[in-house]
């Protein structure tokens, strides 16, 4: 995930899931290394289970350090999927959330096409404190050290192919985790 060197893109979009109240570390690295023209239209879309945490604050700070000040932000609520902490919602509820997201996407697209500035409201100070505190304690490294595959694993390697952190490799037809998990649970 990278755009090598300086580029002339007029529009740059960063779409990411909210991880532990903020940005996945791969998005942080991407934003730090991104070199674009100062007058480019930059937008970000955060998908979350309801609360974007401090993700837009953190992304805005990264871009301000680079001299970019007009970051448009959009939030799209999707079904919660962090099953380490809780079970998935019933399918009916998930479909309802997805239908609402599709309606919102139809409203967001024209704003992006027309390069309109849009900024999601920041959380209140208490939620910011919770988000910053939680994110400061989050370290996904080694979170996969107890991952394993049972005998139902058929060695298809789908897990290796879909892992956005390239944390899974197949060895002798079995997945092996490399301790670089971002906790997306793909």
C-alpha positions in Angstrom: 0.0 0.0 0.0 1.9 3.0 -1.2 2.2 5.7 -3.8 5.9 6.0 -4.6 7.5 9.4 -4.7 5.9 12.7 -5.4 2.8 12.5 -7.6 0.4 14.7 -9.4 -2.8 13.1 -8.2 -5.5 15.8 -7.9 -7.6 13.7 -5.6 -6.4 11.3 -2.9 -8.8 9.1 -0.8 -7.8 7.2 2.3 -10.4 4.7 3.3 -9.8 2.7 6.5 -11.5 0.8 9.3 -11.2 2.3 12.8 -8.9 0.1 15.0 -9.1 0.5 18.7 -10.4 4.1 18.4 -8.0 5.3 15.8 -5.9 4.5 12.7 -4.5 1.1 11.8 -0.7 1.3 11.9 -0.4 0.7 8.1 -2.6 3.8 7.5 -0.3 5.8 9.8 2.8 4.7 7.8 1.0 5.3 4.5 0.0 8.9 5.5 3.5 9.6 6.8 5.1 8.6 3.5 2.5 10.1 1.2 3.8 13.0 -1.0 1.1 14.9 -2.8 0.6 18.3 -4.3 -0.4 21.0 -1.7 -3.6 21.8 -3.6 -4.8 18.2 -3.9 -8.2 17.3 -2.6 -7.7 14.8 0.2 -10.5 12.9 1.8 -10.7 10.1 4.3 -13.5 7.7 5.0 -13.5 5.8 8.3 -15.6 2.7 8.7 -16.6 1.9 12.3 -19.1 0.2 14.5 -20.4 3.6 15.6 -17.6 5.7 17.0 -14.6 6.9 15.0 -12.6 7.6 18.2 -9.8 9.9 17.5 -8.9 8.6 14.1 -9.6 11.8 12.3 -7.7 13.8 14.9 -4.7 11.6 14.4 -5.0 11.7 10.6 -5.4 15.5 10.6 -2.3 15.8 12.8 -0.2 13.7 10.4 -1.3 15.8 7.4 -0.8 19.1 9.2 2.8 18.1 9.9 3.1 17.8 6.1 1.5 21.2 5.4 -1.9 19.9 4.3 -4.8 21.5 6.1 -7.9 20.7 4.1 -8.7 17.1 4.9 -12.3 16.1 4.3 -13.5 13.4 6.6 -16.5 11.0 6.4 -17.8 8.4 8.7 -19.6 5.2 7.6 -21.1 3.0 10.3 -20.8 -0.7 9.4 -21.6 -3.8 11.4 -19.2 -4.4 14.3 -16.8 -7.2 13.5 -14.3 -7.4 16.3 -15.4 -10.8 17.6 -12.5 -11.0 20.0 -14.7 -8.8 22.3 -18.2 -9.6 21.3 -20.4 -11.7 19.1 -21.7 -10.4 15.8 -25.1 -8.7 15.6 -28.0 -10.7 14.3 -28.0 -10.8 10.5 -31.1 -8.6 10.3 -29.3 -5.9 12.3 -26.2 -6.2 10.1 -28.3 -5.8 6.9 -30.0 -2.8 8.4 -26.7 -1.2 9.1 -25.4 -2.0 5.6 -28.5 -0.6 4.0 -28.0 2.7 5.9 -24.4 2.7 4.9 -25.3 2.4 1.2 -27.6 5.4 1.5 -24.9 7.4 3.2 -22.4 6.4 0.5 -24.7 7.7 -2.2 -24.7 11.1 -0.3 -20.9 11.1 0.1 -20.0 10.4 -3.5 -21.2 13.7 -5.0 -19.3 15.6 -2.3 -16.1 13.8 -3.2 -16.7 14.2 -7.0 -17.3 17.9 -6.5 -14.3 18.1 -4.0 -16.5 19.7 -1.3 -14.9 20.1 2.1 -16.7 18.0 4.7 -15.6 17.4 8.3 -17.1 15.0 10.7 -17.8 16.4 14.0 -15.1 15.6 16.6 -16.1 13.6 19.7 -16.5 15.5 22.9 -13.5 15.9 25.2 -14.5 12.8 27.4 -14.6 10.6 24.3 -11.4 12.0 23.0 -9.7 11.2 26.3 -11.1 7.6 26.2 -10.0 7.3 22.6 -6.5 8.6 23.1 -6.0 6.5 26.2 -7.2 3.3 24.6 -5.2 3.9 21.5 -2.0 4.6 23.5 -2.3 1.2 25.1 -3.0 -0.7 21.9 -0.1 -2.6 20.5 -1.1 -5.3 18.0 2.4 -6.7 17.8 2.4 -10.3 19.1 -1.4 -10.3 19.4 -1.3 -13.3 17.0 1.1 -15.4 19.0 -1.7 -17.7 20.2 -3.5 -17.9 16.8 -3.7 -21.4 15.4 -5.7 -23.4 12.9 -7.4 -26.6 13.8 -8.0 -29.7 11.7 -10.8 -28.0 9.8 -8.2 -25.9 8.0 -7.9 -27.3 4.5 -4.8 -25.3 3.5 -6.6 -23.2 0.9 -4.4 -20.2 1.8 -7.3 -17.7 1.6 -6.1 -16.3 5.0 -2.7 -15.6 3.5 -4.2 -13.9 0.5 -6.6 -11.6 2.3 -4.3 -10.5 5.2 -3.6 -6.8 4.6 -0.6 -6.9 6.9 1.0 -9.8 5.1 1.2 -11.5 8.5 0.3 -15.0 7.4 2.4 -17.4 5.4 1.6 -21.0 4.5 4.1 -23.6 5.7 3.5 -27.2 4.8 -0.2 -26.4 4.1 -0.8 -24.6 7.4 -1.0 -20.9 8.3 1.8 -19.4 10.3 1.5 -15.9 11.8 4.5 -13.6 11.7 3.7 -11.4 14.7 2.8 -8.4 12.6 -1.0 -8.7 13.0 -3.1 -5.5 12.8 -6.0 -7.2 14.5 -8.4 -6.8 11.5 -9.5 -10.4 11.8 -9.9 -10.7 8.0 
